[in-house]
Amino acid sequence: MHLPLEGYMQILSKYYRPPCEEAQSEAYFESLLGKLIETIASHAIEESGKQIYGEKFTPYLTTTDHSINQILTLYPKIRLIHLVRDCRDVIVSGMAHWLHSNPKDPADLEIPFSYLLNSWIEIQQSMQEARDRFADVLEVRYEDMLENPSFQARRVFSFIGATVSDEVIERCVEETTFSKLSDGRQAGEEDPSSFYRNGTAGQWPDRLSADQINRVHIEAGTLLRSYGYEVPENQLSP
């Protein structure tokens, strides 16, 4: 079972409370959570010899606003990179992994479809509402990374304040190619059992039904278009 650090802190707070009035308050454990994260980060920097520390997180459905508010409370000046992918391809990928994990019950795809669609909408809406509250936000589209990984890598390094050579950029790109990550498969050679399933973008027209596509466009079309993805005008929500 996966628990975020906040969950562990809530468990600890039931058993470890110093004998002082402040320790009974929510603010006490909020502060303790922040110090725990800082300790993990500083220890990682010390042990690795690196100068920059970062975390990747993907909120669960209904937790996005809370997660964003936690980040803003603990680190209001954080540099946040928001990775965006076409909602339709996110659903295709997520449903493929769900089918692989549930081979005996492939019939009802409504559950993973709705979950993936609602999660994508929630995350994008929350990020757009919170964008102006962060000091620095960089949006990177998954499709742009596939098309020009060197340029996007350079954007990311510049954003986090890392000065790197062209050689380092190219080495980073080479080490994260689909072929390298998937043990030799080329992009488009699909393996449903692998986390690195396909390595391409734009599969959704052939993988989603007309009804599914129409539902995505009605519910998420405006958000998709705000990130530069094409959605027919007549399929947007009225």
PASEBA-1860 file (N, C-alpha, C; in nm, 3 decimals):
! residues 238
1> MHLPLEGY> 0.085/-0.120/0.000/0.000/0.000/0.000/0.088/0.124/0.000 ~ 0.054/0.218/-0.087/0.132/0.342/-0.095/0.068/0.449/-0.009 ~ 0.148/0.513/0.073/0.101/0.626/0.153/0.192/0.745/0.129 ~ 0.137/0.863/0.106/0.222/0.982/0.095/0.280/1.014/0.232 ~ 0.383/1.099/0.231/0.445/1.137/0.358/0.344/1.199/0.453 ~ 0.248/1.271/0.399/0.146/1.332/0.484/0.068/1.224/0.560 ~ 0.040/1.111/0.491/-0.031/1.002/0.556/0.048/0.943/0.670 ~ 0.179/0.923/0.649/0.265/0.874/0.756/0.268/0.972/0.874
9> MQILSKYY> 0.271/1.101/0.841/0.275/1.201/0.947/0.148/1.198/1.029 ~ 0.035/1.175/0.966/-0.092/1.167/1.038/-0.093/1.047/1.133 ~ -0.032/0.936/1.087/-0.022/0.818/1.174/0.069/0.847/1.293 ~ 0.184/0.909/1.264/0.279/0.941/1.372/0.217/1.037/1.473 ~ 0.135/1.129/1.425/0.079/1.230/1.514/-0.012/1.169/1.620 ~ -0.061/1.049/1.597/-0.149/0.984/1.694/-0.069/0.922/1.809 ~ 0.060/0.900/1.786/0.139/0.828/1.886/0.256/0.909/1.941 ~ 0.305/1.006/1.865/0.423/1.081/1.907/0.390/1.229/1.918
17> RPPCEEAQ> 0.357/1.269/2.037/0.326/1.409/2.062/0.408/1.458/2.182 ~ 0.497/1.552/2.161/0.572/1.605/2.275/0.477/1.676/2.371 ~ 0.512/1.682/2.497/0.423/1.739/2.599/0.422/1.892/2.597 ~ 0.367/1.947/2.491/0.354/2.093/2.484/0.227/2.126/2.407 ~ 0.172/2.243/2.436/0.043/2.280/2.378/0.050/2.289/2.226 ~ 0.162/2.338/2.173/0.174/2.354/2.029/0.161/2.221/1.955 ~ 0.205/2.113/2.019/0.205/1.983/1.955/0.065/1.928/1.934 ~ -0.034/1.993/1.993/-0.171/1.947/1.974/-0.235/2.013/1.851
25> SEAYFESL> -0.167/2.105/1.790/-0.226/2.180/1.680/-0.190/2.119/1.545 ~ -0.274/2.145/1.447/-0.249/2.099/1.311/-0.124/2.166/1.253 ~ -0.102/2.291/1.291/0.013/2.365/1.239/0.144/2.300/1.280 ~ 0.146/2.240/1.398/0.268/2.173/1.446/0.309/2.063/1.351 ~ 0.213/1.980/1.310/0.245/1.867/1.223/0.263/1.910/1.077 ~ 0.202/2.022/1.039/0.230/2.078/0.907/0.377/2.119/0.901 ~ 0.423/2.184/1.006/0.563/2.226/1.012/0.656/2.106/1.016 ~ 0.616/2.004/1.092/0.698/1.883/1.101/0.707/1.813/0.966
33> LGKLIETI> 0.596/1.811/0.893/0.597/1.752/0.759/0.695/1.825/0.668 ~ 0.693/1.958/0.673/0.785/2.036/0.591/0.930/2.007/0.625 ~ 0.960/1.995/0.754/1.098/1.967/0.796/1.141/1.825/0.756 ~ 1.045/1.731/0.756/1.077/1.595/0.712/1.114/1.594/0.564 ~ 1.037/1.665/0.483/1.065/1.673/0.340/1.200/1.739/0.316 ~ 1.228/1.847/0.390/1.356/1.916/0.376/1.473/1.826/0.414 ~ 1.453/1.743/0.517/1.558/1.650/0.559/1.586/1.547/0.450 ~ 1.480/1.493/0.390/1.497/1.397/0.282/1.572/1.460/0.165
41> ASHAIEES> 1.533/1.583/0.130/1.596/1.652/0.018/1.743/1.682/0.046 ~ 1.772/1.736/0.163/1.910/1.771/0.195/1.998/1.647/0.205 ~ 1.943/1.537/0.258/2.019/1.413/0.268/2.049/1.358/0.128 ~ 1.950/1.366/0.038/1.970/1.318/-0.099/2.079/1.399/-0.169 ~ 2.077/1.531/-0.150/2.179/1.617/-0.210/2.317/1.584/-0.154 ~ 2.323/1.565/-0.023/2.451/1.536/0.042/2.509/1.402/-0.006 ~ 2.425/1.301/-0.014/2.472/1.168/-0.051/2.504/1.156/-0.200 ~ 2.429/1.228/-0.283/2.448/1.216/-0.428/2.553/1.312/-0.482
49> GKQIYGEK> 2.581/1.419/-0.409/2.674/1.520/-0.457/2.613/1.614/-0.559 ~ 2.481/1.605/-0.577/2.414/1.694/-0.672/2.381/1.827/-0.606 ~ 2.340/1.923/-0.690/2.310/2.057/-0.638/2.161/2.088/-0.640 ~ 2.085/2.011/-0.716/1.942/2.039/-0.732/1.863/1.914/-0.699 ~ 1.756/1.931/-0.622/1.671/1.818/-0.583/1.529/1.844/-0.632 ~ 1.465/1.741/-0.684/1.328/1.757/-0.731/1.244/1.634/-0.701 ~ 1.114/1.651/-0.703/1.020/1.542/-0.680/0.918/1.539/-0.794 ~ 0.873/1.418/-0.828/0.764/1.401/-0.924/0.640/1.356/-0.846
57> FTPYLTTT> 0.527/1.420/-0.872/0.406/1.372/-0.807/0.288/1.380/-0.902 ~ 0.199/1.282/-0.890/0.074/1.279/-0.965/-0.039/1.262/-0.865 ~ -0.121/1.363/-0.845/-0.227/1.353/-0.744/-0.332/1.248/-0.782 ~ -0.387/1.182/-0.680/-0.502/1.096/-0.702/-0.626/1.183/-0.720 ~ -0.729/1.124/-0.782/-0.855/1.195/-0.802/-0.908/1.246/-0.669 ~ -0.953/1.370/-0.668/-1.008/1.444/-0.553/-0.901/1.498/-0.459 ~ -0.772/1.478/-0.490/-0.665/1.525/-0.400/-0.583/1.639/-0.459 ~ -0.612/1.681/-0.582/-0.525/1.776/-0.651/-0.518/1.911/-0.580
65> DHSINQIL> -0.634/1.968/-0.548/-0.633/2.099/-0.482/-0.557/2.094/-0.350 ~ -0.580/1.988/-0.275/-0.510/1.974/-0.147/-0.360/1.965/-0.169 ~ -0.318/1.886/-0.269/-0.175/1.870/-0.296/-0.111/2.002/-0.336 ~ -0.179/2.076/-0.422/-0.126/2.205/-0.466/-0.117/2.303/-0.349 ~ -0.219/2.305/-0.265/-0.216/2.394/-0.150/-0.104/2.357/-0.052 ~ -0.077/2.227/-0.037/0.033/2.184/0.047/0.166/2.235/-0.007 ~ 0.185/2.222/-0.137/0.309/2.269/-0.199/0.324/2.420/-0.180 ~ 0.215/2.493/-0.203/0.220/2.639/-0.188/0.248/2.680/-0.044
73> TLYPKIRL> 0.193/2.605/0.051/0.214/2.636/0.192/0.359/2.610/0.233 ~ 0.412/2.495/0.191/0.546/2.456/0.233/0.655/2.525/0.150 ~ 0.629/2.541/0.020/0.733/2.594/-0.070/0.671/2.695/-0.167 ~ 0.635/2.814/-0.121/0.568/2.912/-0.208/0.653/2.959/-0.325 ~ 0.785/2.944/-0.316/0.873/2.991/-0.425/0.928/2.875/-0.508 ~ 0.864/2.761/-0.499/0.912/2.644/-0.572/0.903/2.665/-0.723 ~ 0.992/2.601/-0.797/0.984/2.602/-0.943/0.910/2.475/-0.984 ~ 0.793/2.494/-1.040/0.703/2.382/-1.069/0.698/2.355/-1.219
81> IHLVRDCR> 0.724/2.231/-1.258/0.714/2.190/-1.398/0.586/2.110/-1.414 ~ 0.500/2.157/-1.499/0.370/2.092/-1.523/0.376/2.018/-1.657 ~ 0.380/1.885/-1.651/0.384/1.803/-1.772/0.241/1.771/-1.816 ~ 0.209/1.808/-1.939/0.074/1.788/-1.993/0.080/1.689/-2.109 ~ -0.020/1.600/-2.113/-0.034/1.508/-2.225/-0.178/1.510/-2.273 ~ -0.199/1.489/-2.401/-0.334/1.484/-2.459/-0.419/1.387/-2.378 ~ -0.530/1.438/-2.325/-0.621/1.358/-2.243/-0.662/1.229/-2.312 ~ -0.682/1.235/-2.442/-0.728/1.117/-2.517/-0.624/1.006/-2.517
89> DVIVSGMA> -0.498/1.043/-2.530/-0.391/0.944/-2.524/-0.366/0.896/-2.380 ~ -0.387/0.985/-2.283/-0.377/0.944/-2.143/-0.477/0.832/-2.115 ~ -0.598/0.847/-2.166/-0.702/0.746/-2.146/-0.666/0.616/-2.216 ~ -0.616/0.625/-2.339/-0.574/0.505/-2.413/-0.467/0.429/-2.335 ~ -0.366/0.500/-2.288/-0.257/0.437/-2.215/-0.306/0.377/-2.084 ~ -0.385/0.454/-2.009/-0.434/0.406/-1.881/-0.524/0.286/-1.894 ~ -0.610/0.285/-1.996/-0.700/0.172/-2.016/-0.624/0.048/-2.060 ~ -0.517/0.066/-2.137/-0.435/-0.048/-2.178/-0.371/-0.114/-2.057
97> HWLHSNPK> -0.320/-0.032/-1.965/-0.260/-0.087/-1.843/-0.366/-0.152/-1.755 ~ -0.486/-0.094/-1.751/-0.594/-0.151/-1.671/-0.634/-0.288/-1.727 ~ -0.645/-0.298/-1.859/-0.681/-0.426/-1.922/-0.576/-0.533/-1.895 ~ -0.450/-0.491/-1.896/-0.343/-0.588/-1.869/-0.350/-0.637/-1.724 ~ -0.389/-0.548/-1.633/-0.396/-0.585/-1.491/-0.526/-0.656/-1.456 ~ -0.627/-0.646/-1.544/-0.757/-0.708/-1.517/-0.801/-0.794/-1.635 ~ -0.720/-0.894/-1.672/-0.752/-0.974/-1.791/-0.880/-1.055/-1.778 ~ -0.922/-1.084/-1.655/-1.043/-1.164/-1.636/-1.170/-1.081/-1.636
105> DPADLEIP> -1.156/-0.951/-1.636/-1.273/-0.864/-1.631/-1.257/-0.746/-1.727 ~ -1.247/-0.775/-1.856/-1.222/-0.667/-1.952/-1.347/-0.597/-2.002 ~ -1.463/-0.645/-1.959/-1.587/-0.598/-2.021/-1.620/-0.454/-1.986 ~ -1.619/-0.419/-1.857/-1.664/-0.288/-1.815/-1.549/-0.189/-1.812 ~ -1.533/-0.117/-1.923/-1.425/-0.018/-1.931/-1.471/0.120/-1.887 ~ -1.596/0.131/-1.847/-1.648/0.261/-1.804/-1.577/0.311/-1.680 ~ -1.543/0.219/-1.590/-1.478/0.260/-1.464/-1.342/0.324/-1.490 ~ -1.248/0.256/-1.559/-1.119/0.322/-1.583/-1.132/0.442/-1.676
113> FSYLLNSW> -1.224/0.436/-1.773/-1.242/0.549/-1.865/-1.282/0.674/-1.787 ~ -1.384/0.661/-1.702/-1.433/0.776/-1.626/-1.328/0.827/-1.528 ~ -1.259/0.734/-1.463/-1.156/0.774/-1.367/-1.046/0.854/-1.435 ~ -0.997/0.805/-1.548/-0.888/0.872/-1.619/-0.931/1.007/-1.672 ~ -1.051/1.014/-1.728/-1.102/1.141/-1.780/-1.120/1.242/-1.668 ~ -1.183/1.201/-1.560/-1.208/1.294/-1.448/-1.078/1.338/-1.381 ~ -0.981/1.246/-1.371/-0.853/1.282/-1.311/-0.781/1.387/-1.395 ~ -0.780/1.367/-1.526/-0.712/1.462/-1.615/-0.777/1.600/-1.605
121> IEIQQSMQ> -0.910/1.603/-1.608/-0.981/1.730/-1.599/-0.950/1.799/-1.466 ~ -0.956/1.724/-1.357/-0.932/1.782/-1.225/-0.792/1.842/-1.215 ~ -0.692/1.768/-1.261/-0.554/1.816/-1.251/-0.534/1.942/-1.334 ~ -0.585/1.943/-1.457/-0.565/2.060/-1.543/-0.640/2.181/-1.491 ~ -0.762/2.162/-1.444/-0.837/2.276/-1.391/-0.768/2.333/-1.267 ~ -0.723/2.245/-1.179/-0.656/2.291/-1.057/-0.527/2.364/-1.089 ~ -0.451/2.312/-1.186/-0.325/2.376/-1.222/-0.349/2.511/-1.287 ~ -0.450/2.521/-1.370/-0.476/2.649/-1.434/-0.522/2.753/-1.332
129> EARDRFAD> -0.600/2.710/-1.234/-0.645/2.803/-1.130/-0.530/2.846/-1.039 ~ -0.433/2.756/-1.021/-0.322/2.784/-0.928/-0.201/2.845/-0.996 ~ -0.201/2.851/-1.128/-0.082/2.893/-1.202/-0.026/3.027/-1.153 ~ -0.113/3.123/-1.132/-0.067/3.256/-1.093/-0.023/3.263/-0.946 ~ -0.051/3.156/-0.871/-0.013/3.157/-0.729/0.130/3.109/-0.708 ~ 0.185/3.041/-0.806/0.324/2.996/-0.798/0.417/3.104/-0.854 ~ 0.535/3.112/-0.798/0.632/3.210/-0.848/0.681/3.173/-0.987 ~ 0.702/3.042/-1.011/0.756/2.997/-1.140/0.688/2.867/-1.181
137> VLEVRYED> 0.628/2.866/-1.300/0.565/2.745/-1.355/0.609/2.729/-1.500 ~ 0.654/2.610/-1.534/0.688/2.578/-1.672/0.597/2.466/-1.720 ~ 0.526/2.489/-1.829/0.441/2.386/-1.888/0.515/2.318/-2.002 ~ 0.516/2.186/-1.999/0.583/2.107/-2.103/0.485/2.003/-2.154 ~ 0.462/2.002/-2.284/0.373/1.902/-2.342/0.450/1.774/-2.377 ~ 0.391/1.663/-2.345/0.451/1.533/-2.375/0.481/1.519/-2.523 ~ 0.389/1.565/-2.606/0.406/1.552/-2.751/0.523/1.636/-2.800 ~ 0.546/1.751/-2.739/0.660/1.836/-2.777/0.791/1.770/-2.735
145> MLENPSFQ> 0.789/1.698/-2.623/0.909/1.627/-2.581/0.944/1.516/-2.679 ~ 0.843/1.447/-2.731/0.868/1.342/-2.830/0.924/1.402/-2.959 ~ 0.871/1.518/-2.998/0.909/1.579/-3.126/1.048/1.640/-3.121 ~ 1.081/1.706/-3.012/1.210/1.773/-3.003/1.264/1.762/-2.860 ~ 1.311/1.644/-2.821/1.352/1.623/-2.682/1.469/1.711/-2.639 ~ 1.562/1.740/-2.728/1.678/1.822/-2.690/1.634/1.963/-2.654 ~ 1.547/2.021/-2.733/1.498/2.156/-2.706/1.422/2.161/-2.575 ~ 1.335/2.063/-2.551/1.256/2.062/-2.429/1.344/2.037/-2.306
153> ARRVFSFI> 1.444/1.952/-2.321/1.537/1.928/-2.210/1.611/2.056/-2.175 ~ 1.650/2.131/-2.277/1.721/2.257/-2.254/1.630/2.356/-2.180 ~ 1.502/2.360/-2.217/1.404/2.445/-2.148/1.396/2.410/-1.999 ~ 1.388/2.279/-1.972/1.375/2.234/-1.833/1.499/2.268/-1.752 ~ 1.617/2.239/-1.807/1.740/2.269/-1.735/1.754/2.418/-1.707 ~ 1.720/2.499/-1.806/1.728/2.644/-1.788/1.630/2.690/-1.680 ~ 1.513/2.631/-1.679/1.409/2.670/-1.583/1.450/2.640/-1.439 ~ 1.515/2.527/-1.417/1.554/2.491/-1.280/1.687/2.552/-1.239
161> GATVSDEV> 1.748/2.628/-1.331/1.872/2.697/-1.297/1.997/2.614/-1.310 ~ 1.991/2.510/-1.395/2.108/2.424/-1.415/2.179/2.462/-1.545 ~ 2.307/2.486/-1.535/2.388/2.516/-1.652/2.452/2.387/-1.702 ~ 2.416/2.342/-1.820/2.466/2.216/-1.872/2.513/2.235/-2.016 ~ 2.604/2.148/-2.058/2.659/2.154/-2.194/2.567/2.082/-2.291 ~ 2.591/2.103/-2.420/2.516/2.031/-2.523/2.538/1.880/-2.511 ~ 2.658/1.842/-2.469/2.688/1.699/-2.453/2.601/1.636/-2.344 ~ 2.582/1.710/-2.236/2.497/1.659/-2.127/2.352/1.648/-2.173
169> IERCVEET> 2.307/1.749/-2.247/2.171/1.746/-2.301/2.151/1.621/-2.387 ~ 2.242/1.598/-2.477/2.228/1.484/-2.568/2.238/1.351/-2.494 ~ 2.321/1.346/-2.390/2.332/1.223/-2.313/2.202/1.195/-2.237 ~ 2.142/1.300/-2.183/2.012/1.285/-2.115/1.906/1.234/-2.212 ~ 1.906/1.291/-2.332/1.808/1.249/-2.433/1.831/1.104/-2.470 ~ 1.955/1.066/-2.490/1.987/0.929/-2.530/1.949/0.829/-2.422 ~ 1.972/0.865/-2.297/1.943/0.772/-2.187/1.794/0.757/-2.161 ~ 1.713/0.846/-2.216/1.569/0.839/-2.192/1.489/0.812/-2.321
177> TFSKLSDG> 1.556/0.764/-2.425/1.482/0.726/-2.546/1.394/0.606/-2.515 ~ 1.289/0.591/-2.593/1.198/0.478/-2.572/1.272/0.346/-2.589 ~ 1.360/0.339/-2.687/1.436/0.216/-2.711/1.519/0.178/-2.590 ~ 1.582/0.278/-2.528/1.667/0.252/-2.410/1.583/0.207/-2.292 ~ 1.472/0.274/-2.270/1.388/0.245/-2.154/1.313/0.113/-2.168 ~ 1.285/0.073/-2.293/1.205/-0.048/-2.316/1.291/-0.169/-2.353 ~ 1.421/-0.158/-2.331/1.513/-0.270/-2.360/1.515/-0.308/-2.508 ~ 1.515/-0.205/-2.593/1.540/-0.230/-2.734/1.423/-0.217/-2.828
185> RQAGEEDP> 1.302/-0.206/-2.777/1.188/-0.188/-2.868/1.190/-0.048/-2.928 ~ 1.140/-0.036/-3.050/1.129/0.093/-3.114/0.992/0.153/-3.084 ~ 0.982/0.284/-3.086/0.854/0.350/-3.062/0.749/0.295/-3.156 ~ 0.636/0.256/-3.102/0.530/0.195/-3.181/0.523/0.045/-3.167 ~ 0.633/-0.018/-3.121/0.632/-0.162/-3.093/0.576/-0.182/-2.954 ~ 0.452/-0.225/-2.948/0.378/-0.223/-2.822/0.400/-0.348/-2.738 ~ 0.410/-0.324/-2.607/0.415/-0.433/-2.509/0.321/-0.394/-2.395 ~ 0.199/-0.450/-2.391/0.100/-0.412/-2.290/0.145/-0.439/-2.147
193> SSFYRNGT> 0.243/-0.527/-2.129/0.288/-0.561/-1.994/0.392/-0.463/-1.941 ~ 0.443/-0.376/-2.027/0.549/-0.284/-1.989/0.495/-0.147/-1.951 ~ 0.558/-0.083/-1.852/0.523/0.055/-1.820/0.549/0.144/-1.941 ~ 0.655/0.111/-2.015/0.686/0.182/-2.140/0.617/0.106/-2.253 ~ 0.489/0.129/-2.269/0.403/0.044/-2.351/0.425/0.063/-2.500 ~ 0.423/0.190/-2.545/0.419/0.215/-2.689/0.514/0.325/-2.735 ~ 0.525/0.432/-2.657/0.620/0.539/-2.688/0.582/0.632/-2.800 ~ 0.452/0.637/-2.834/0.408/0.728/-2.941/0.294/0.814/-2.890
201> AGQWPDRL> 0.256/0.912/-2.970/0.141/0.997/-2.940/0.041/0.988/-3.055 ~ -0.085/1.017/-3.025/-0.185/1.022/-3.130/-0.252/0.890/-3.162 ~ -0.253/0.797/-3.068/-0.319/0.668/-3.092/-0.470/0.675/-3.076 ~ -0.519/0.774/-3.008/-0.658/0.776/-2.965/-0.763/0.762/-3.075 ~ -0.744/0.816/-3.199/-0.851/0.798/-3.298/-0.879/0.652/-3.331 ~ -0.778/0.565/-3.318/-0.795/0.424/-3.351/-0.827/0.338/-3.228 ~ -0.813/0.395/-3.108/-0.829/0.315/-2.986/-0.955/0.349/-2.907 ~ -1.009/0.468/-2.925/-1.130/0.508/-2.854/-1.249/0.501/-2.948
209> SADQINRV> -1.366/0.467/-2.892/-1.487/0.463/-2.972/-1.535/0.605/-3.002 ~ -1.626/0.617/-3.100/-1.680/0.748/-3.133/-1.751/0.810/-3.014 ~ -1.822/0.729/-2.936/-1.892/0.779/-2.818/-1.792/0.827/-2.713 ~ -1.683/0.753/-2.694/-1.581/0.794/-2.597/-1.515/0.924/-2.638 ~ -1.481/0.935/-2.765/-1.418/1.059/-2.815/-1.511/1.176/-2.797 ~ -1.639/1.155/-2.830/-1.737/1.263/-2.817/-1.750/1.307/-2.671 ~ -1.749/1.212/-2.580/-1.760/1.245/-2.437/-1.638/1.324/-2.390 ~ -1.518/1.282/-2.433/-1.397/1.355/-2.396/-1.404/1.498/-2.447
217> HIEAGTLL> -1.448/1.514/-2.571/-1.452/1.648/-2.630/-1.554/1.736/-2.560 ~ -1.667/1.679/-2.521/-1.769/1.758/-2.452/-1.720/1.800/-2.313 ~ -1.658/1.706/-2.240/-1.620/1.732/-2.101/-1.484/1.798/-2.086 ~ -1.393/1.770/-2.179/-1.256/1.821/-2.164/-1.207/1.900/-2.284 ~ -1.295/1.922/-2.381/-1.252/1.986/-2.505/-1.194/2.124/-2.487 ~ -1.257/2.206/-2.404/-1.208/2.343/-2.382/-1.069/2.340/-2.320 ~ -1.048/2.251/-2.224/-0.916/2.238/-2.161/-0.814/2.189/-2.263 ~ -0.851/2.091/-2.343/-0.759/2.039/-2.445/-0.715/2.151/-2.538
225> RSYGYEVP> -0.809/2.231/-2.582/-0.776/2.339/-2.675/-0.688/2.445/-2.609 ~ -0.705/2.465/-2.479/-0.623/2.565/-2.409/-0.476/2.526/-2.407 ~ -0.447/2.397/-2.425/-0.308/2.349/-2.432/-0.261/2.328/-2.576 ~ -0.344/2.366/-2.671/-0.303/2.359/-2.810/-0.343/2.231/-2.883 ~ -0.425/2.147/-2.820/-0.471/2.025/-2.886/-0.596/2.055/-2.969 ~ -0.610/1.987/-3.082/-0.720/2.015/-3.173/-0.847/1.940/-3.129 ~ -0.955/2.014/-3.121/-1.087/1.960/-3.091/-1.188/2.030/-3.182 ~ -1.270/1.953/-3.256/-1.369/2.016/-3.346/-1.462/2.110/-3.269
233> ENQLSP> -1.487/2.226/-3.327/-1.571/2.327/-3.263/-1.709/2.272/-3.228 ~ -1.765/2.189/-3.318/-1.901/2.141/-3.297/-1.911/2.030/-3.192 ~ -1.795/1.987/-3.135/-1.799/1.885/-3.032/-1.768/1.940/-2.893 ~ -1.755/2.071/-2.884/-1.730/2.132/-2.754/-1.860/2.142/-2.676 ~ -1.847/2.148/-2.543/-1.963/2.163/-2.459/-2.029/2.298/-2.487 ~ -2.163/2.302/-2.497/-2.231/2.430/-2.525/-2.213/2.530/-2.411
END
